[in-house]
Amino acid sequence: MSNEVQYRLRVNGHENAVSAPPHLTLLDVLRDVLRLTGTKECCAEGECGACTVQVDGDAVCACLVLGAEMPGHEITTIEGLAPGGRLDPVQAAFMDAGAVQCGFCIPGMIMAARALLDHNPRPSREEIQDALSGNLCRCGGYSRIVDAVARAGASGDPSTGVTGRLMKKR
């Protein structure tokens, strides 16, 4: 007798048949079943934001929801932002601003930033900081990350006035 359930997930615009134990998180399903390893696992408690994906356009920590709860929802991972190898403007802005250091937190940061810009294409620096407050960067590259999001959006010159405060925790 198998302890797996079967369901379908729409990930990055494609339907996927999933057979997995019902207790697997969306993060585990993405990484271990669908082999989409761009979404990172770190704290597994929703505290770091490394596993941020979009569910129906909203930033969600994939470690906090079960994969079996996701049928009927549109899931977008970091791999879904660069179809055909063409970088999303947020990805390009992170490269241009030098916001990528070790790179571990960057997929989650980019997914949170993309969700912000999809909902608010002209965020203020404070709105950017607030939207990314649940994403931690151990390298401390917050100024460049905020610059990158400002550059990707239509919020004006990214070189003006970083507040200097670290991202606040949600």
Order of alpha helices (4+ residues) and beta strands (2+ residues): beta-beta-beta-beta-beta-alpha-alpha-alpha-alpha
